[in-house]
Amino acid sequence: MLAKADLVRIALRYDTSMSRAMLRACGVFAREPWPKEPVKVSVDRYDGMRACFANFGSPMDGRAG
């Protein structure tokens, strides 16, 4: 079984709802995370994505039968 100090050390490594719940259960004050700003990316970054996901045929069409 892990000691309380080990659980706190592990929970402090992560910024997830489960780790924050563990910290609260252990009596350690942990601030709520700031809402993250959405990352703005250029539309040019997605060039070719439609071709990448296009379905030109089933991979099962060439199976040996």
C-alpha positions as CSV (number, residue, x, y, z in Angstrom):
1,M,0.0,0.0,0.0
2,L,1.3,3.5,-0.8
3,A,1.8,6.1,1.8
4,K,-0.2,9.3,1.7
5,A,3.0,11.3,0.8
6,D,3.5,9.0,-2.2
7,L,-0.1,9.5,-3.4
8,V,0.3,13.3,-3.1
9,R,3.6,13.2,-5.0
10,I,2.1,11.1,-7.8
11,A,-1.1,13.3,-8.0
12,L,1.0,16.5,-8.2
13,R,2.6,15.2,-11.4
14,Y,-0.7,15.4,-13.3
15,D,-3.3,18.1,-14.0
16,T,-6.4,15.9,-14.3
17,S,-9.7,15.8,-12.5
18,M,-8.7,12.5,-10.9
19,S,-5.4,13.9,-9.6
20,R,-7.1,17.0,-8.2
21,A,-9.7,14.8,-6.5
22,M,-6.9,12.7,-4.9
23,L,-5.2,15.9,-3.7
24,R,-8.5,17.2,-2.2
25,A,-9.0,13.7,-0.5
26,C,-5.5,13.9,1.0
27,G,-6.2,17.5,2.3
28,V,-3.8,19.2,-0.1
29,F,-4.9,22.5,-1.6
30,A,-4.7,22.5,-5.4
31,R,-5.9,25.4,-7.4
32,E,-8.4,24.7,-10.2
33,P,-6.7,24.9,-13.6
34,W,-7.2,28.0,-15.7
35,P,-9.4,27.5,-18.7
36,K,-7.2,26.9,-21.7
37,E,-7.3,29.3,-24.6
38,P,-8.1,27.5,-27.8
39,V,-5.1,27.2,-30.0
40,K,-5.6,29.0,-33.3
41,V,-4.0,27.4,-36.2
42,S,-3.8,28.4,-39.8
43,V,-6.1,26.8,-42.3
44,D,-3.1,26.1,-44.5
45,R,-1.9,23.6,-41.9
46,Y,-4.7,21.2,-43.0
47,D,-3.9,21.1,-46.7
48,G,-4.1,17.6,-47.9
49,M,-6.1,16.3,-45.0
50,R,-9.2,15.6,-47.1
51,A,-7.0,13.5,-49.6
52,C,-5.5,11.7,-46.6
53,F,-8.8,10.5,-45.3
54,A,-10.5,9.9,-48.7
55,N,-11.8,6.4,-49.2
56,F,-10.6,5.2,-52.6
57,G,-11.6,1.6,-52.0
58,S,-11.8,-1.0,-49.3
59,P,-8.6,-2.7,-48.2
60,M,-10.6,-5.9,-48.1
61,D,-11.1,-5.8,-52.0
62,G,-7.6,-7.2,-52.6
63,R,-7.8,-10.1,-50.1
64,A,-6.9,-13.6,-51.2
65,G,-10.0,-15.7,-51.5
